[in-house]
Amino acid sequence: MAVRKKKTTGTRKKTATRKKTATRKKTATRKKTTTRKKTGARKKSTRKYGAEAGKKVERAIHEMQRGELKSGRSGKKVTSRKQAIAIGLSEARAAGGKVPLPKQTGSTKK
């Protein structure tokens, strides 16, 4: 015959004993001197793009939808939404609107 182990319910008795912790006297001279660095998780929300940039992008997307938007160098019709947005932002940048700098690509990095 095989010996069977007793089945436990998984509950443990809680002990009433507490660990003693060392208490330290509070003194006025002991102050925390380290300061925490801000991690950048909380930022003031400021608009990245100005109103002029929004208008230029909106106009470029509408032109693309009508089939009138052409790319600058080759003159081909623009069919990509991303390309239309890039053209609108580029025009807003040239007009002096509030637009962040474009992302650096491999060929333009220094």
PyMOL CGO cylinders between C-alpha atoms (Angstrom):
from pymol import cmd
from pymol.cgo import CYLINDER

trace = [
    CYLINDER, 0.00, 0.00, 0.00, 1.11, 3.52, -0.81, 0.3, 1, 1, 1, 1, 1, 1,
    CYLINDER, 1.11, 3.52, -0.81, 1.47, 6.00, 2.01, 0.3, 1, 1, 1, 1, 1, 1,
    CYLINDER, 1.47, 6.00, 2.01, -0.71, 9.05, 1.51, 0.3, 1, 1, 1, 1, 1, 1,
    CYLINDER, -0.71, 9.05, 1.51, 0.23, 12.46, 2.81, 0.3, 1, 1, 1, 1, 1, 1,
    CYLINDER, 0.23, 12.46, 2.81, -2.28, 14.55, 4.69, 0.3, 1, 1, 1, 1, 1, 1,
    CYLINDER, -2.28, 14.55, 4.69, -3.94, 17.12, 2.53, 0.3, 1, 1, 1, 1, 1, 1,
    CYLINDER, -3.94, 17.12, 2.53, -3.34, 20.65, 3.82, 0.3, 1, 1, 1, 1, 1, 1,
    CYLINDER, -3.34, 20.65, 3.82, -5.74, 23.50, 3.30, 0.3, 1, 1, 1, 1, 1, 1,
    CYLINDER, -5.74, 23.50, 3.30, -3.02, 26.07, 2.81, 0.3, 1, 1, 1, 1, 1, 1,
    CYLINDER, -3.02, 26.07, 2.81, -3.95, 28.25, 5.76, 0.3, 1, 1, 1, 1, 1, 1,
    CYLINDER, -3.95, 28.25, 5.76, -1.36, 29.16, 8.32, 0.3, 1, 1, 1, 1, 1, 1,
    CYLINDER, -1.36, 29.16, 8.32, -1.80, 30.28, 11.85, 0.3, 1, 1, 1, 1, 1, 1,
    CYLINDER, -1.80, 30.28, 11.85, -0.79, 33.84, 12.43, 0.3, 1, 1, 1, 1, 1, 1,
    CYLINDER, -0.79, 33.84, 12.43, 1.51, 34.37, 15.33, 0.3, 1, 1, 1, 1, 1, 1,
    CYLINDER, 1.51, 34.37, 15.33, 0.88, 37.13, 17.77, 0.3, 1, 1, 1, 1, 1, 1,
    CYLINDER, 0.88, 37.13, 17.77, 4.55, 37.90, 18.31, 0.3, 1, 1, 1, 1, 1, 1,
    CYLINDER, 4.55, 37.90, 18.31, 5.98, 41.07, 16.86, 0.3, 1, 1, 1, 1, 1, 1,
    CYLINDER, 5.98, 41.07, 16.86, 9.52, 41.87, 16.00, 0.3, 1, 1, 1, 1, 1, 1,
    CYLINDER, 9.52, 41.87, 16.00, 11.10, 44.52, 18.13, 0.3, 1, 1, 1, 1, 1, 1,
    CYLINDER, 11.10, 44.52, 18.13, 12.41, 47.42, 16.12, 0.3, 1, 1, 1, 1, 1, 1,
    CYLINDER, 12.41, 47.42, 16.12, 15.10, 49.73, 17.29, 0.3, 1, 1, 1, 1, 1, 1,
    CYLINDER, 15.10, 49.73, 17.29, 13.79, 53.21, 17.90, 0.3, 1, 1, 1, 1, 1, 1,
    CYLINDER, 13.79, 53.21, 17.90, 15.93, 56.21, 17.22, 0.3, 1, 1, 1, 1, 1, 1,
    CYLINDER, 15.93, 56.21, 17.22, 15.62, 59.56, 18.88, 0.3, 1, 1, 1, 1, 1, 1,
    CYLINDER, 15.62, 59.56, 18.88, 14.53, 62.30, 16.57, 0.3, 1, 1, 1, 1, 1, 1,
    CYLINDER, 14.53, 62.30, 16.57, 16.94, 65.18, 16.53, 0.3, 1, 1, 1, 1, 1, 1,
    CYLINDER, 16.94, 65.18, 16.53, 16.68, 68.54, 14.85, 0.3, 1, 1, 1, 1, 1, 1,
    CYLINDER, 16.68, 68.54, 14.85, 20.15, 68.22, 13.31, 0.3, 1, 1, 1, 1, 1, 1,
    CYLINDER, 20.15, 68.22, 13.31, 19.35, 65.14, 11.25, 0.3, 1, 1, 1, 1, 1, 1,
    CYLINDER, 19.35, 65.14, 11.25, 17.86, 66.36, 7.97, 0.3, 1, 1, 1, 1, 1, 1,
    CYLINDER, 17.86, 66.36, 7.97, 17.61, 64.77, 4.59, 0.3, 1, 1, 1, 1, 1, 1,
    CYLINDER, 17.61, 64.77, 4.59, 20.03, 66.60, 2.34, 0.3, 1, 1, 1, 1, 1, 1,
    CYLINDER, 20.03, 66.60, 2.34, 19.66, 64.64, -0.88, 0.3, 1, 1, 1, 1, 1, 1,
    CYLINDER, 19.66, 64.64, -0.88, 17.29, 65.91, -3.51, 0.3, 1, 1, 1, 1, 1, 1,
    CYLINDER, 17.29, 65.91, -3.51, 15.52, 63.81, -6.05, 0.3, 1, 1, 1, 1, 1, 1,
    CYLINDER, 15.52, 63.81, -6.05, 16.06, 64.44, -9.71, 0.3, 1, 1, 1, 1, 1, 1,
    CYLINDER, 16.06, 64.44, -9.71, 13.03, 64.91, -11.85, 0.3, 1, 1, 1, 1, 1, 1,
    CYLINDER, 13.03, 64.91, -11.85, 12.66, 62.04, -14.25, 0.3, 1, 1, 1, 1, 1, 1,
    CYLINDER, 12.66, 62.04, -14.25, 10.80, 64.05, -16.86, 0.3, 1, 1, 1, 1, 1, 1,
    CYLINDER, 10.80, 64.05, -16.86, 7.61, 62.05, -16.47, 0.3, 1, 1, 1, 1, 1, 1,
    CYLINDER, 7.61, 62.05, -16.47, 5.63, 65.18, -15.67, 0.3, 1, 1, 1, 1, 1, 1,
    CYLINDER, 5.63, 65.18, -15.67, 6.05, 67.99, -18.12, 0.3, 1, 1, 1, 1, 1, 1,
    CYLINDER, 6.05, 67.99, -18.12, 4.19, 71.18, -18.64, 0.3, 1, 1, 1, 1, 1, 1,
    CYLINDER, 4.19, 71.18, -18.64, 2.04, 70.60, -21.65, 0.3, 1, 1, 1, 1, 1, 1,
    CYLINDER, 2.04, 70.60, -21.65, 2.90, 73.07, -24.37, 0.3, 1, 1, 1, 1, 1, 1,
    CYLINDER, 2.90, 73.07, -24.37, 1.81, 72.82, -27.94, 0.3, 1, 1, 1, 1, 1, 1,
    CYLINDER, 1.81, 72.82, -27.94, 4.43, 71.42, -30.27, 0.3, 1, 1, 1, 1, 1, 1,
    CYLINDER, 4.43, 71.42, -30.27, 2.76, 72.74, -33.40, 0.3, 1, 1, 1, 1, 1, 1,
    CYLINDER, 2.76, 72.74, -33.40, 1.30, 76.19, -33.94, 0.3, 1, 1, 1, 1, 1, 1,
    CYLINDER, 1.30, 76.19, -33.94, -2.04, 77.04, -35.56, 0.3, 1, 1, 1, 1, 1, 1,
    CYLINDER, -2.04, 77.04, -35.56, -0.36, 77.90, -38.87, 0.3, 1, 1, 1, 1, 1, 1,
    CYLINDER, -0.36, 77.90, -38.87, 1.15, 74.41, -39.07, 0.3, 1, 1, 1, 1, 1, 1,
    CYLINDER, 1.15, 74.41, -39.07, -2.29, 72.87, -38.62, 0.3, 1, 1, 1, 1, 1, 1,
    CYLINDER, -2.29, 72.87, -38.62, -3.74, 74.96, -41.43, 0.3, 1, 1, 1, 1, 1, 1,
    CYLINDER, -3.74, 74.96, -41.43, -0.90, 74.09, -43.82, 0.3, 1, 1, 1, 1, 1, 1,
    CYLINDER, -0.90, 74.09, -43.82, -1.20, 70.35, -43.07, 0.3, 1, 1, 1, 1, 1, 1,
    CYLINDER, -1.20, 70.35, -43.07, -4.98, 70.47, -43.47, 0.3, 1, 1, 1, 1, 1, 1,
    CYLINDER, -4.98, 70.47, -43.47, -4.64, 72.20, -46.84, 0.3, 1, 1, 1, 1, 1, 1,
    CYLINDER, -4.64, 72.20, -46.84, -2.01, 69.68, -48.02, 0.3, 1, 1, 1, 1, 1, 1,
    CYLINDER, -2.01, 69.68, -48.02, -4.17, 66.69, -47.05, 0.3, 1, 1, 1, 1, 1, 1,
    CYLINDER, -4.17, 66.69, -47.05, -7.22, 68.14, -48.86, 0.3, 1, 1, 1, 1, 1, 1,
    CYLINDER, -7.22, 68.14, -48.86, -5.11, 68.72, -51.97, 0.3, 1, 1, 1, 1, 1, 1,
    CYLINDER, -5.11, 68.72, -51.97, -3.84, 65.13, -51.77, 0.3, 1, 1, 1, 1, 1, 1,
    CYLINDER, -3.84, 65.13, -51.77, -7.41, 63.82, -51.50, 0.3, 1, 1, 1, 1, 1, 1,
    CYLINDER, -7.41, 63.82, -51.50, -8.42, 65.82, -54.59, 0.3, 1, 1, 1, 1, 1, 1,
    CYLINDER, -8.42, 65.82, -54.59, -5.31, 64.58, -56.42, 0.3, 1, 1, 1, 1, 1, 1,
    CYLINDER, -5.31, 64.58, -56.42, -3.77, 68.04, -56.78, 0.3, 1, 1, 1, 1, 1, 1,
    CYLINDER, -3.77, 68.04, -56.78, -0.80, 67.73, -54.40, 0.3, 1, 1, 1, 1, 1, 1,
    CYLINDER, -0.80, 67.73, -54.40, 2.52, 67.22, -56.17, 0.3, 1, 1, 1, 1, 1, 1,
    CYLINDER, 2.52, 67.22, -56.17, 5.89, 66.44, -54.67, 0.3, 1, 1, 1, 1, 1, 1,
    CYLINDER, 5.89, 66.44, -54.67, 8.46, 69.21, -54.87, 0.3, 1, 1, 1, 1, 1, 1,
    CYLINDER, 8.46, 69.21, -54.87, 11.36, 67.74, -56.81, 0.3, 1, 1, 1, 1, 1, 1,
    CYLINDER, 11.36, 67.74, -56.81, 9.86, 65.16, -59.15, 0.3, 1, 1, 1, 1, 1, 1,
    CYLINDER, 9.86, 65.16, -59.15, 6.42, 66.69, -59.53, 0.3, 1, 1, 1, 1, 1, 1,
    CYLINDER, 6.42, 66.69, -59.53, 4.70, 63.32, -59.05, 0.3, 1, 1, 1, 1, 1, 1,
    CYLINDER, 4.70, 63.32, -59.05, 1.26, 63.10, -57.44, 0.3, 1, 1, 1, 1, 1, 1,
    CYLINDER, 1.26, 63.10, -57.44, 1.37, 62.49, -53.71, 0.3, 1, 1, 1, 1, 1, 1,
    CYLINDER, 1.37, 62.49, -53.71, -0.76, 59.52, -52.63, 0.3, 1, 1, 1, 1, 1, 1,
    CYLINDER, -0.76, 59.52, -52.63, 0.64, 58.93, -49.12, 0.3, 1, 1, 1, 1, 1, 1,
    CYLINDER, 0.64, 58.93, -49.12, -1.00, 60.61, -46.15, 0.3, 1, 1, 1, 1, 1, 1,
    CYLINDER, -1.00, 60.61, -46.15, 2.35, 60.77, -44.34, 0.3, 1, 1, 1, 1, 1, 1,
    CYLINDER, 2.35, 60.77, -44.34, 3.95, 62.50, -47.30, 0.3, 1, 1, 1, 1, 1, 1,
    CYLINDER, 3.95, 62.50, -47.30, 1.13, 65.05, -47.41, 0.3, 1, 1, 1, 1, 1, 1,
    CYLINDER, 1.13, 65.05, -47.41, 1.62, 65.81, -43.71, 0.3, 1, 1, 1, 1, 1, 1,
    CYLINDER, 1.62, 65.81, -43.71, 5.38, 66.15, -44.26, 0.3, 1, 1, 1, 1, 1, 1,
    CYLINDER, 5.38, 66.15, -44.26, 4.80, 68.61, -47.11, 0.3, 1, 1, 1, 1, 1, 1,
    CYLINDER, 4.80, 68.61, -47.11, 2.38, 70.67, -44.98, 0.3, 1, 1, 1, 1, 1, 1,
    CYLINDER, 2.38, 70.67, -44.98, 4.84, 70.81, -42.07, 0.3, 1, 1, 1, 1, 1, 1,
    CYLINDER, 4.84, 70.81, -42.07, 7.67, 71.74, -44.39, 0.3, 1, 1, 1, 1, 1, 1,
    CYLINDER, 7.67, 71.74, -44.39, 5.63, 74.63, -45.81, 0.3, 1, 1, 1, 1, 1, 1,
    CYLINDER, 5.63, 74.63, -45.81, 4.71, 75.79, -42.30, 0.3, 1, 1, 1, 1, 1, 1,
    CYLINDER, 4.71, 75.79, -42.30, 8.39, 75.66, -41.31, 0.3, 1, 1, 1, 1, 1, 1,
    CYLINDER, 8.39, 75.66, -41.31, 9.33, 77.74, -44.34, 0.3, 1, 1, 1, 1, 1, 1,
    CYLINDER, 9.33, 77.74, -44.34, 6.61, 80.28, -43.47, 0.3, 1, 1, 1, 1, 1, 1,
    CYLINDER, 6.61, 80.28, -43.47, 8.07, 80.63, -39.97, 0.3, 1, 1, 1, 1, 1, 1,
    CYLINDER, 8.07, 80.63, -39.97, 5.37, 78.75, -38.06, 0.3, 1, 1, 1, 1, 1, 1,
    CYLINDER, 5.37, 78.75, -38.06, 5.92, 76.91, -34.81, 0.3, 1, 1, 1, 1, 1, 1,
    CYLINDER, 5.92, 76.91, -34.81, 7.00, 73.44, -35.93, 0.3, 1, 1, 1, 1, 1, 1,
    CYLINDER, 7.00, 73.44, -35.93, 9.64, 71.16, -34.36, 0.3, 1, 1, 1, 1, 1, 1,
    CYLINDER, 9.64, 71.16, -34.36, 12.73, 70.39, -36.39, 0.3, 1, 1, 1, 1, 1, 1,
    CYLINDER, 12.73, 70.39, -36.39, 12.40, 67.43, -38.76, 0.3, 1, 1, 1, 1, 1, 1,
    CYLINDER, 12.40, 67.43, -38.76, 13.83, 64.07, -37.68, 0.3, 1, 1, 1, 1, 1, 1,
    CYLINDER, 13.83, 64.07, -37.68, 17.39, 63.50, -38.84, 0.3, 1, 1, 1, 1, 1, 1,
    CYLINDER, 17.39, 63.50, -38.84, 17.81, 60.79, -41.45, 0.3, 1, 1, 1, 1, 1, 1,
    CYLINDER, 17.81, 60.79, -41.45, 20.98, 58.76, -42.02, 0.3, 1, 1, 1, 1, 1, 1,
    CYLINDER, 20.98, 58.76, -42.02, 22.18, 60.91, -44.91, 0.3, 1, 1, 1, 1, 1, 1,
    CYLINDER, 22.18, 60.91, -44.91, 21.73, 64.23, -43.08, 0.3, 1, 1, 1, 1, 1, 1,
    CYLINDER, 21.73, 64.23, -43.08, 23.19, 63.21, -39.70, 0.3, 1, 1, 1, 1, 1, 1,
    CYLINDER, 23.19, 63.21, -39.70, 26.58, 64.63, -38.81, 0.3, 1, 1, 1, 1, 1, 1,
]
cmd.load_cgo(trace, "trace")
